[in-house]
Amino acid sequence: MNDQNQKQHKNEESPKIGLGEPAVPASSWKRLLSRKWVYPAAYMAIAAIILTLVWVYQGASRKPQAESTSGTVTQPVGTTTGDTKVKPEDGTSVQTVATPEDLVWPVANAAEVNVVKPFYDKDASAEEHVSAIVQYNDTFVPNTGIDLARGDNKSFDVKAALGGKVTRVEQHALLGYVVEITHANNLKTVYESLADVKVKKDAEVKQGDTLATAGRNELEKDLGNHVHFAVYENGTPVNPSQLLPQK
């Protein structure tokens, strides 16, 4: 009898643990949370997780941007670029400045010459179309550049409108002496109706270097001493008057 009473007494004193109930009494959690170091430690752990996620996100977002800047950017005619930073092998940053040239008049003094035959622009008026047609015997062709001449019909020095490499020097039966210069960005400048050519093929010239003097040719002999100046971008003629600075 005494043994049964003792077992019953022990069972009443022992805590009952049911399915899904915590093994640690609630009072233990209260004692843990009551300690001063618990909340600061939890805050620090949460902050560390957030900072880690932000760092991973920023690293992923910067990667494609860095890859996209590794391509080559093509500059349009007559534009300049700003400052560019490059990193040499030692990892240090160096400041460099890219300064592509703007197109200039292919003469020493632009005020001394006039456009005696304009570029044939398909969007121009009918009257402008007539003035931009080149006639040779019974053949009529559109002018692919501009023709420059002095009012007194005197010759003048023809200059390089842009720096580049001389890729053609030849004498043409109708066009006279021709000089072609190739520049960056698939750009070419062509100078026709020349005399006393001073450059050779494959020579490197700077902007403003003297190429030749203005002369005469058979195709436009009615213009007298002049230079035919043309600009080609990707093999297509463009209006030089729209690229040259205003006088």
trRosetta pair geometry for C-beta under 8 A, 3 or more apart (Angstrom, degrees):
i j d omega theta_ij theta_ji phi_ij phi_ji
1 4 5.9 -54 -153 33 32 108
1 5 6.6 30 151 -17 65 105
2 5 5.7 -55 -151 36 35 112
2 6 6.3 34 153 -21 67 105
3 6 5.7 -55 -149 35 33 111
3 7 6.5 31 155 -18 66 104
4 7 5.8 -53 -148 36 33 109
4 8 6.3 31 155 -17 66 106
5 8 5.8 -57 -147 39 30 109
5 9 6.2 33 153 -22 65 108
6 9 5.6 -54 -148 35 31 113
6 10 6.5 32 154 -20 65 103
7 10 5.7 -53 -149 34 33 110
7 11 6.4 32 154 -19 66 105
8 11 5.7 -53 -148 35 33 111
8 12 6.6 33 155 -19 65 104
9 12 5.9 -55 -152 33 31 110
9 13 6.6 22 154 -14 64 109
10 13 5.9 -64 -149 40 33 106
10 14 6.2 29 157 -23 70 108
11 14 6.0 -53 -139 32 31 108
15 25 7.1 -103 -125 -82 171 111
17 21 5.8 -159 -159 77 61 118
17 23 6.5 23 -134 -114 135 65
18 21 4.7 78 58 -8 77 127
22 25 7.6 163 100 -83 108 14
22 26 7.5 110 62 -65 136 64
24 28 4.6 -85 170 58 108 146
24 29 6.9 115 114 -42 118 85
25 28 5.3 110 66 -7 72 97
26 29 5.7 -51 -159 34 48 110
26 30 6.4 47 147 -19 72 104
27 30 5.5 -52 -150 36 38 115
27 31 6.4 40 152 -21 67 103
28 31 5.7 -54 -151 35 33 111
28 32 6.5 33 150 -20 65 104
29 32 5.5 -53 -148 35 34 112
29 33 6.2 24 158 -12 69 108
30 33 6.0 -58 -142 42 29 103
30 34 6.1 35 156 -30 63 110
31 34 5.7 -55 -148 28 29 116
31 35 7.6 41 152 -33 57 92
32 35 6.3 -49 -172 9 36 111
32 38 6.5 108 153 -92 74 146
33 38 5.8 -132 -130 93 43 164
35 38 5.1 102 76 -24 90 105
36 39 7.7 -63 -174 30 39 96
36 40 7.8 18 149 3 68 112
37 40 6.1 -66 -155 48 47 106
37 41 5.7 46 154 -25 78 114
38 41 6.0 -68 -155 38 24 110
38 42 6.4 21 155 -19 65 108
39 42 5.6 -53 -145 35 33 111
39 43 6.4 35 157 -20 66 104
40 43 5.6 -54 -147 36 33 113
40 44 6.3 32 156 -19 66 106
41 44 5.8 -54 -148 36 31 111
41 45 6.5 31 154 -20 64 106
42 45 5.8 -56 -150 35 32 111
42 46 6.4 29 155 -16 66 106
43 46 5.9 -58 -149 38 30 109
43 47 6.2 30 155 -19 66 109
44 47 5.7 -54 -144 38 31 112
44 48 6.3 34 156 -22 64 105
45 48 5.8 -53 -150 33 30 112
45 49 6.7 30 152 -19 62 104
46 49 5.8 -54 -153 34 33 112
46 50 6.5 32 152 -18 66 105
47 50 5.7 -54 -147 36 33 111
47 51 6.3 31 156 -17 66 107
48 51 5.9 -55 -145 38 30 109
48 52 6.4 33 155 -22 63 107
49 52 5.8 -56 -151 34 30 113
49 53 6.5 29 153 -18 64 105
50 53 5.8 -56 -151 35 32 110
50 54 6.4 31 153 -18 66 106
51 54 5.7 -53 -146 37 33 112
51 55 6.3 35 155 -21 66 105
52 55 5.8 -54 -148 35 30 111
52 56 6.5 28 155 -17 64 106
53 56 5.8 -56 -149 37 31 110
53 57 6.3 31 154 -20 65 108
54 57 5.7 -56 -147 37 31 111
54 58 6.3 27 157 -16 66 107
55 58 6.0 -55 -145 38 29 107
55 59 6.3 29 156 -19 63 108
56 59 5.8 -57 -149 36 29 112
56 60 6.5 26 156 -17 64 107
57 60 5.9 -59 -151 37 30 108
57 61 6.3 22 156 -15 66 110
58 61 5.8 -59 -143 40 32 107
58 62 6.2 27 161 -19 67 110
59 62 6.1 -58 -144 35 27 107
59 63 6.8 41 158 -37 60 101
60 63 6.1 -45 -155 11 32 117
61 64 7.6 -61 -169 33 35 94
61 65 7.2 27 147 -10 64 116
62 65 5.5 -68 -156 43 44 115
62 66 6.1 43 154 -24 78 105
63 66 6.0 -57 -150 33 29 108
63 67 6.6 23 156 -14 63 107
64 67 5.5 -56 -146 39 39 111
64 68 6.2 41 156 -25 70 104
65 68 5.8 -53 -147 32 31 111
65 69 6.8 26 156 -18 62 105
66 69 6.1 -58 -153 33 32 108
66 70 7.3 42 149 -34 61 100
67 70 5.8 -47 -162 12 40 117
68 71 6.6 -35 -176 3 46 110
74 185 5.9 121 -165 -127 91 94
75 79 5.1 -148 -177 72 101 109
75 80 8.0 39 -159 -101 143 12
75 81 6.5 -97 -92 -49 134 104
75 100 6.0 170 101 3 160 162
75 184 7.8 33 51 119 109 117
75 185 5.7 -86 66 -84 76 141
76 79 5.0 67 65 -4 81 128
76 185 7.6 147 -130 -175 13 150
77 103 7.0 13 171 -29 102 122
77 185 7.1 -176 -77 109 61 141
77 187 6.2 129 -101 -103 100 137
77 231 7.7 86 -146 166 152 135
77 233 6.0 -85 -50 -91 129 137
77 238 7.3 179 9 80 166 162
77 243 5.9 -45 135 -123 126 129
78 102 5.0 52 -144 -138 75 78
78 103 5.5 -54 -85 5 101 96
78 243 5.4 -164 -46 -154 139 90
79 100 6.9 37 84 71 53 129
80 98 7.6 169 -173 109 72 77
80 99 5.9 -2 -147 -142 114 55
80 100 5.6 -165 -110 51 60 81
80 102 7.3 -50 -48 -55 102 93
81 84 6.9 15 136 -43 123 113
81 98 4.4 5 69 83 119 116
81 99 7.7 -126 51 -80 72 31
81 100 6.8 71 3 2 89 102
82 97 7.9 -68 167 -138 38 76
82 98 7.9 34 69 50 20 88
83 95 6.2 -21 -169 -163 118 95
83 96 7.3 144 -162 79 68 41
83 97 5.6 -42 -108 -98 68 75
84 96 5.4 -32 72 74 87 92
84 97 7.3 151 23 -102 78 25
84 98 5.7 32 1 -9 127 109
85 93 5.4 -6 -171 -166 116 106
85 94 7.1 150 -153 70 66 43
85 95 6.1 -34 -100 -101 78 55
85 96 7.4 150 -102 24 27 78
86 93 7.7 147 75 -150 32 60
86 94 5.9 -27 65 61 80 95
86 96 6.0 7 8 10 109 126
87 91 6.3 -5 -175 -143 110 32
87 92 7.2 164 -146 77 71 29
87 93 6.0 -39 -95 -96 77 60
87 94 7.6 153 -101 15 28 82
88 91 7.5 -60 77 1 64 21
88 92 6.4 -5 45 56 99 79
88 94 6.3 47 -19 -7 104 127
100 184 7.0 -109 -125 64 118 136
101 104 7.7 -65 166 -13 111 99
101 162 5.4 158 86 -135 129 81
101 163 6.1 116 -4 15 151 95
101 207 5.2 177 -152 -51 160 151
102 245 7.3 67 134 -51 127 104
103 161 5.3 11 -158 162 79 111
103 162 6.1 -46 -105 -57 65 105
103 231 7.3 -10 -123 -101 149 146
103 240 7.4 -145 160 -153 148 82
103 243 4.6 32 49 142 152 108
103 244 5.8 -87 115 -89 110 54
103 245 7.8 -179 89 -20 73 74
104 159 7.7 -39 101 105 109 125
104 161 5.5 -171 62 -151 60 65
104 162 7.7 147 23 -64 78 57
104 207 6.4 93 25 -177 123 116
104 208 7.2 3 75 -68 147 80
104 244 7.2 74 -158 -138 20 81
104 245 6.8 -8 -120 9 61 110
105 110 3.9 126 16 -89 170 110
105 113 7.6 166 178 52 131 124
105 148 8.0 122 -167 -108 101 160
105 159 7.7 63 108 59 62 116
105 161 7.0 -100 145 -112 7 96
105 244 5.7 69 -75 -154 71 126
105 245 7.4 -85 -30 47 90 86
105 247 7.9 49 -58 -82 145 93
106 148 7.4 170 64 25 98 152
106 158 5.6 6 149 -165 103 77
106 159 5.2 -174 -168 64 51 68
106 160 7.1 -21 -129 -139 86 6
106 161 4.6 -53 -74 -57 86 97
106 189 7.5 168 -81 170 129 136
106 191 6.5 -173 -180 -99 154 116
106 211 7.9 -28 -170 20 107 128
106 227 6.6 -123 102 116 125 147
106 229 5.1 177 22 -111 142 138
107 110 6.0 133 66 -85 109 50
107 112 6.9 -137 145 62 139 101
107 113 5.3 138 -13 -3 172 139
107 148 6.5 -134 -40 138 131 151
107 156 5.9 21 -144 127 111 130
107 157 6.9 126 -149 83 62 67
107 158 6.7 -44 -91 -116 64 45
107 159 6.0 168 -90 16 8 103
107 227 7.6 173 -71 34 98 141
108 112 7.8 7 73 31 83 134
108 156 7.0 -134 22 175 100 105
108 157 5.3 54 -29 64 113 114
108 159 6.2 127 -63 -36 56 129
109 112 4.5 65 94 -2 107 112
109 113 7.8 140 92 -5 67 86
110 113 6.5 -75 -156 43 41 94
110 244 7.9 157 -126 171 141 126
110 245 8.0 -144 -25 75 173 93
110 247 5.2 -148 124 -106 120 102
111 247 6.1 139 -86 -165 66 118
112 150 5.9 -21 154 -111 88 98
112 156 6.6 154 112 -111 129 154
113 148 4.4 33 162 179 136 106
113 149 6.3 142 -151 69 91 15
113 150 5.7 -66 -101 -75 67 57
113 156 6.8 -129 -69 49 113 160
114 148 7.0 159 74 -147 30 65
114 149 6.5 -33 58 65 78 66
114 150 7.7 106 13 -125 82 20
114 151 6.5 64 -1 -62 124 82
115 118 5.7 55 151 -85 126 71
115 146 5.1 -50 -136 -173 107 119
115 147 7.0 104 -161 67 59 53
115 148 6.3 -40 -96 -93 50 68
115 241 6.8 14 -93 -88 158 121
116 147 5.1 -63 64 101 89 102
116 148 7.0 135 8 -125 90 16
116 149 4.7 4 -18 26 139 113
116 223 5.6 131 109 -141 142 107
116 226 6.3 -90 40 -117 137 143
117 131 7.1 -168 -139 158 63 76
117 132 6.7 122 176 -122 80 48
117 134 7.2 66 177 -81 152 86
117 143 5.5 -171 144 -106 111 162
117 146 6.9 170 87 -158 63 50
117 147 4.0 34 42 30 99 120
117 220 7.2 -107 0 -142 156 141
117 223 6.7 -70 -16 -94 120 135
118 121 7.8 -44 137 -7 114 97
118 128 6.8 -47 73 -166 143 93
118 131 6.1 44 28 114 104 107
118 132 4.9 -63 80 -89 83 100
118 143 6.9 130 93 78 41 141
118 146 6.0 -17 -138 -117 39 90
118 241 6.8 -19 -146 -26 93 147
119 132 6.3 0 112 -140 20 130
119 143 6.0 -135 -128 104 32 99
119 144 7.3 5 -140 177 83 17
119 145 6.2 -57 -97 -178 91 13
119 146 5.3 -52 -45 -63 85 81
119 237 7.6 -171 -152 149 114 115
119 239 4.3 170 85 -125 158 79
119 240 6.5 158 -54 24 135 75
119 241 6.1 -148 9 5 119 107
120 124 7.7 -128 -167 26 44 132
120 129 6.8 57 -145 -136 88 63
120 132 3.9 158 -86 136 68 126
120 133 7.0 77 -95 -74 123 51
120 142 3.4 -117 65 -172 173 104
120 143 4.8 140 -26 48 96 67
120 144 7.0 -31 30 -72 104 39
121 124 4.1 97 76 -28 101 108
121 128 6.9 -17 49 129 99 130
121 132 7.2 146 10 -28 63 176
121 239 5.9 7 -81 -77 107 133
124 128 3.8 -93 157 90 127 135
124 129 5.9 164 87 -55 105 72
124 132 7.2 88 60 2 155 144
125 128 4.7 95 54 9 77 102
125 129 7.0 -129 101 -9 42 87
126 129 5.4 -49 -151 29 34 118
126 130 6.8 39 152 -22 63 99
127 130 5.8 -50 -157 28 34 112
127 131 6.9 25 151 -11 64 105
128 131 5.8 -56 -148 40 37 108
128 132 6.2 24 156 -11 69 114
129 132 6.0 -70 -146 44 28 103
129 133 6.7 41 154 -40 64 102
130 133 6.0 -48 -156 10 32 116
132 142 6.3 17 128 -155 99 76
132 143 4.7 -119 -177 31 76 112
133 140 5.2 -3 -180 -170 120 102
133 141 7.2 143 -160 71 69 29
133 142 6.3 -52 -107 -101 61 47
133 143 6.9 -138 -93 -21 12 89
134 140 7.2 151 77 -156 47 51
134 141 5.1 -25 63 67 99 83
134 142 7.3 54 14 144 88 7
134 143 5.3 116 -34 -76 103 81
134 219 6.6 15 172 160 130 105
134 220 6.3 -68 -141 -80 110 101
135 139 7.1 152 -155 83 51 51
135 140 5.3 -17 -100 -100 74 75
136 139 5.0 -16 67 64 83 102
136 141 7.5 -3 13 11 104 107
136 174 7.2 11 -133 -153 157 131
136 218 7.9 64 -136 129 120 82
136 219 5.4 -52 -83 -143 131 68
143 146 7.5 78 144 -92 126 33
143 147 7.2 -85 -155 -19 137 102
144 230 5.3 22 116 -124 89 133
144 237 4.3 -120 -169 -100 94 168
145 190 7.0 -124 -69 73 147 100
145 192 7.8 144 42 22 150 112
145 228 5.4 104 75 172 131 82
145 229 5.2 -171 169 89 127 40
145 230 3.0 -97 -75 -79 124 76
145 231 7.1 122 -119 4 93 58
145 237 6.8 -109 -65 -152 65 124
145 240 6.2 32 -158 -8 76 125
146 228 7.7 169 86 -153 32 54
146 229 5.6 -20 63 63 80 92
146 230 7.8 158 17 -81 55 52
146 239 7.9 68 -45 -164 107 66
146 240 5.1 -112 7 56 116 119
146 241 5.9 110 -65 -47 147 95
147 193 7.8 38 -134 25 100 151
147 220 6.5 -132 -112 157 153 164
147 223 5.8 -63 160 -147 144 160
147 226 5.1 29 179 157 98 138
147 227 7.2 170 -151 83 58 39
147 228 5.2 -26 -98 -99 81 68
147 229 7.6 159 -95 17 29 73
148 214 7.5 -109 92 -106 88 137
148 226 6.1 160 78 -163 42 86
148 227 5.3 -12 57 57 97 87
148 229 6.2 21 -3 -1 113 119
149 153 7.0 -1 174 -109 115 50
149 214 7.2 153 -112 175 64 151
149 223 5.9 -162 -49 171 147 96
149 224 6.3 94 -148 74 143 98
149 225 6.3 129 -137 91 99 62
149 226 3.8 -50 -74 -98 101 97
149 227 7.8 166 -72 17 60 60
150 153 6.4 -131 79 -34 90 11
150 154 5.2 -32 71 50 150 76
150 155 8.0 -114 12 -51 128 4
150 156 6.0 125 -42 -29 121 125
150 214 8.0 157 -7 64 96 157
150 225 7.2 -7 31 90 97 110
153 224 4.5 -55 -141 152 105 155
153 225 5.6 113 -180 30 64 101
154 225 6.5 -65 134 70 14 151
155 195 7.0 -59 -135 52 141 128
155 213 4.9 40 166 164 122 115
155 214 4.9 -174 -148 66 71 85
155 215 6.8 18 -118 -80 118 50
155 225 4.7 -110 -81 -167 67 145
156 213 6.8 167 84 -155 23 79
156 214 5.2 27 47 8 70 121
156 225 7.8 123 6 140 73 120
157 210 5.1 -58 -169 -127 119 109
157 212 7.9 163 -154 95 56 31
157 213 5.9 -53 -101 -103 43 71
157 214 7.9 -57 -12 -12 4 82
158 191 5.6 124 161 -164 141 141
158 194 6.2 -88 26 -115 154 103
158 210 7.2 99 70 -157 50 64
158 211 5.1 -57 101 59 96 101
158 212 5.1 -1 48 65 118 73
158 213 6.3 164 0 -120 90 15
158 214 5.8 125 -52 -59 104 69
158 227 5.0 138 -102 -100 125 154
159 207 7.9 51 155 176 106 53
159 208 5.4 -19 -173 -144 128 35
159 209 6.7 141 -155 70 75 32
159 210 6.0 -50 -99 -96 67 47
159 211 6.6 140 -134 1 15 91
160 163 6.5 75 131 -89 135 41
160 164 7.4 -167 -171 31 127 83
160 181 6.2 83 -138 -52 104 171
160 189 7.6 125 -158 78 67 144
160 205 4.8 167 -65 131 160 128
160 206 6.8 141 69 93 141 33
160 207 5.7 -130 102 -125 100 35
160 208 6.4 -41 58 19 85 20
160 209 4.8 21 8 50 122 83
160 211 5.8 117 -59 -48 76 111
161 189 5.2 -175 48 -135 116 164
161 207 7.0 -29 140 -137 21 87
161 229 7.2 100 -40 -162 139 126
161 231 7.8 -81 88 -85 154 107
161 244 7.9 -74 -147 -98 127 96
162 181 7.0 173 72 113 85 131
162 183 4.9 -1 116 -91 136 147
162 187 7.3 0 71 117 165 128
162 189 6.0 148 30 -15 103 138
162 207 5.6 -29 -140 -94 25 99
163 183 7.2 106 84 -116 48 101
163 204 7.7 25 -179 176 93 81
163 205 6.2 -156 -140 103 62 61
163 206 4.6 -16 -106 -139 112 41
163 207 4.6 -70 -41 -33 83 75
163 209 7.9 84 -107 2 75 112
164 181 4.5 117 76 165 119 101
164 182 5.5 -162 165 84 129 40
164 183 4.0 -91 -83 -84 137 68
164 184 7.5 -148 -105 -14 102 62
164 189 7.6 145 32 24 143 102
164 204 7.6 -129 130 -145 23 64
164 205 6.6 -4 58 58 52 85
165 181 6.8 153 74 -157 32 70
165 182 5.3 -22 64 59 89 91
165 202 6.8 -15 -176 -147 103 36
165 203 7.4 163 -154 83 60 36
165 204 5.6 -34 -99 -99 70 65
165 205 7.7 150 -106 17 21 76
166 169 6.3 18 166 -43 122 105
166 179 6.5 -50 -140 -167 106 96
166 180 7.2 114 -160 79 59 53
166 181 5.6 -41 -96 -99 53 75
166 199 5.2 -179 -77 143 158 125
166 200 6.8 133 90 95 148 33
166 201 5.5 -137 118 -126 102 34
166 202 6.4 -44 73 16 86 17
166 203 4.6 19 24 52 125 81
166 204 7.7 -134 3 -71 82 19
166 205 6.2 72 -43 -12 98 114
167 180 5.2 -59 68 103 85 103
167 181 6.8 131 12 -127 84 22
167 182 4.5 47 -20 -14 135 113
167 188 7.6 -69 41 -126 132 114
167 201 6.9 36 -163 -149 16 87
167 202 7.7 69 -101 -73 43 47
168 178 6.5 -21 124 116 110 102
168 179 6.9 160 90 -154 71 31
168 180 3.7 32 44 33 107 117
168 201 6.6 14 -111 -109 15 106
169 177 7.6 -4 -168 -173 74 95
169 178 7.3 177 -143 88 33 60
169 179 5.5 8 -104 -108 76 73
169 180 7.8 -139 -58 26 46 71
169 197 6.2 135 -157 166 115 152
169 199 6.6 -159 -85 97 136 80
169 200 6.2 -101 18 -146 159 35
169 201 4.9 -133 17 -54 103 83
170 177 7.4 177 95 -148 33 57
170 178 5.4 -9 62 55 77 100
171 176 7.2 -59 -148 172 70 35
171 177 5.3 -33 -101 -94 71 66
171 178 7.5 167 -97 13 21 78
172 175 3.8 18 79 47 136 97
172 176 6.4 2 58 43 85 22
172 177 7.6 162 17 -93 75 15
172 178 5.4 42 -10 -18 117 121
172 192 7.5 -32 39 -140 133 106
172 217 7.8 14 81 -143 98 124
173 218 6.7 -29 144 27 63 144
174 217 6.4 60 152 166 46 108
174 218 4.7 -95 -135 70 53 108
174 219 4.3 69 165 -52 99 99
175 178 5.5 29 115 -63 127 113
175 192 4.5 -67 179 -158 107 124
175 193 6.6 -98 178 -53 62 63
175 217 5.3 -21 -170 -154 24 149
175 218 7.9 -52 -31 41 22 82
175 219 5.9 5 -83 2 54 132
175 228 7.3 -89 -155 44 95 143
176 192 6.1 118 58 174 95 74
176 193 4.5 84 41 -115 143 38
176 194 6.0 161 126 35 114 49
176 195 7.4 -57 -180 -60 126 69
176 215 5.6 176 -171 91 149 117
176 216 6.7 162 -85 97 140 37
176 217 3.5 -105 -24 -90 108 99
176 218 7.5 162 -50 2 77 70
177 192 7.7 169 87 -150 44 47
177 193 7.7 27 51 156 65 6
177 194 3.9 -80 82 72 105 94
177 195 6.5 145 21 -80 129 30
177 197 5.2 -143 169 -47 147 121
177 212 6.4 -173 103 -140 134 164
177 215 6.9 62 28 39 104 143
178 190 6.8 -13 -167 -170 99 96
178 191 7.0 154 -156 82 50 56
178 192 5.1 -8 -105 -104 84 76
178 194 7.0 159 -76 17 22 113
179 190 7.4 162 85 -155 49 49
179 191 4.6 -6 58 57 95 106
179 194 6.2 33 -6 -14 104 163
179 197 6.3 160 -62 -134 118 117
179 199 6.4 77 -137 62 135 117
179 211 5.2 -174 87 176 168 129
179 212 6.4 176 -18 -11 138 125
180 188 6.1 -4 -172 -174 98 116
180 189 7.4 165 -153 86 52 46
180 190 5.1 -13 -104 -106 80 79
180 191 7.7 -166 -74 23 37 69
181 188 6.7 159 82 -156 48 65
181 189 5.1 -6 57 58 100 92
181 190 7.9 -168 23 -77 66 37
181 191 7.9 35 -4 -4 101 104
181 205 6.5 -72 -121 48 133 124
181 211 8.0 -102 -44 -102 125 138
182 187 7.6 134 -163 85 52 52
182 188 5.3 -28 -104 -101 61 88
183 187 4.3 -32 69 82 107 101
183 188 6.8 179 17 -86 81 33
183 189 7.0 47 -16 -6 119 94
184 187 6.6 13 76 30 41 106
185 233 7.7 -21 127 -141 96 94
186 233 6.5 79 107 -167 91 57
186 234 4.8 40 133 -78 136 62
186 235 7.7 -51 172 -17 110 70
187 231 7.2 -18 -166 -170 94 91
187 232 7.2 154 -157 85 46 57
187 233 5.5 -12 -105 -105 76 73
188 231 7.4 158 86 -157 53 46
188 232 4.5 -6 60 58 100 104
189 229 7.2 -16 -171 -166 98 84
189 230 7.2 157 -159 84 51 52
189 231 5.6 -19 -104 -103 73 69
189 232 7.7 -171 -79 21 27 74
190 228 7.8 -22 115 112 92 90
190 229 7.5 153 81 -156 58 37
190 230 4.3 -10 57 60 105 102
190 231 7.8 -161 19 -71 77 26
190 232 6.9 46 -13 -9 111 109
191 194 5.9 59 131 -58 101 124
191 211 5.9 97 57 103 164 153
191 212 7.0 161 125 35 135 117
191 227 5.9 -25 -160 -171 90 113
191 228 7.3 140 -162 75 38 60
191 229 6.1 -2 -106 -103 68 68
192 217 6.6 -8 152 -44 97 158
192 227 7.1 136 67 -168 48 59
192 228 3.9 -19 62 60 103 113
192 230 7.5 29 -3 0 109 108
193 214 6.9 13 117 -160 97 68
193 215 5.5 -161 161 72 66 73
193 216 6.4 -41 -162 -163 99 9
193 217 4.2 -100 -103 -17 85 115
193 220 6.8 -53 -79 58 141 112
193 223 7.8 -23 -146 81 166 126
193 226 5.7 8 116 83 150 73
193 227 5.7 -169 75 -119 101 36
193 228 5.1 98 7 -1 112 93
194 197 5.7 70 128 -76 130 90
194 211 7.2 -73 -131 119 145 102
194 212 3.9 43 -171 107 121 155
194 213 7.0 120 -164 65 73 41
194 214 7.1 -74 -118 -116 52 28
194 215 5.4 63 158 18 16 113
194 227 6.7 41 -81 -118 73 93
195 212 6.3 146 65 169 34 109
195 213 5.1 -41 73 75 87 93
195 214 7.1 8 23 105 96 22
195 215 3.1 120 -28 -72 103 130
195 216 7.6 30 -48 17 121 61
196 212 5.7 145 83 -160 62 76
196 213 4.7 26 53 18 115 108
196 215 7.6 152 11 -60 76 121
197 211 6.9 -30 -144 155 72 71
197 212 4.3 -30 -102 -94 53 116
198 210 5.7 24 52 112 150 94
198 211 6.3 175 49 177 92 21
198 212 5.9 -177 5 -82 81 51
199 203 5.1 -141 -169 61 95 145
199 205 6.1 -28 -118 -69 146 129
199 209 7.6 83 -74 128 126 123
199 211 5.4 -45 2 -139 124 68
199 212 7.6 -89 15 -46 88 82
200 203 5.1 103 63 -30 69 120
205 209 4.4 -132 -167 54 100 146
205 211 7.1 20 -139 -85 165 90
206 209 5.1 109 57 -35 69 111
212 215 7.6 -55 145 -13 119 109
214 225 5.0 91 119 168 106 88
214 226 5.7 -65 -171 -176 120 6
214 227 4.6 -96 -109 -43 94 91
215 225 6.3 -49 -133 -133 17 75
216 221 6.1 49 -179 -126 106 70
216 223 8.0 169 -129 77 72 78
216 224 6.5 -64 -99 -174 101 30
216 225 6.1 -60 -59 -86 80 50
216 226 7.7 70 -100 26 50 73
217 220 5.9 43 70 43 100 77
217 221 6.7 -123 88 -71 44 66
217 228 7.6 -41 17 -8 144 123
218 221 5.8 -8 -140 -49 30 111
220 223 4.5 6 148 8 105 121
220 226 7.0 -65 111 62 126 133
220 228 7.0 127 24 -65 147 121
221 224 7.9 58 175 -65 46 31
223 226 4.5 -41 136 3 119 147
229 240 5.8 9 116 -34 103 177
230 237 5.9 -54 -169 -129 109 109
230 240 6.9 -137 -133 -39 26 122
231 237 7.0 107 75 -153 53 62
231 238 5.3 -52 96 62 104 90
231 239 7.9 -9 51 88 113 14
231 240 4.8 133 -3 -84 116 87
231 243 6.3 -32 39 35 174 152
232 235 5.9 1 172 -131 118 16
232 236 6.4 146 -157 64 76 27
232 237 5.6 -45 -96 -87 74 51
232 238 7.2 145 -116 8 24 82
233 236 5.9 -34 69 62 68 84
233 238 5.2 21 9 -17 111 130
238 242 7.3 -93 157 57 96 116
238 243 7.0 71 117 -31 118 128
239 242 4.5 66 92 4 109 109
239 243 7.3 158 96 -7 63 89
240 243 5.7 -71 -154 44 44 105
240 244 5.8 40 156 -27 81 109
241 244 6.1 -49 -132 31 30 110
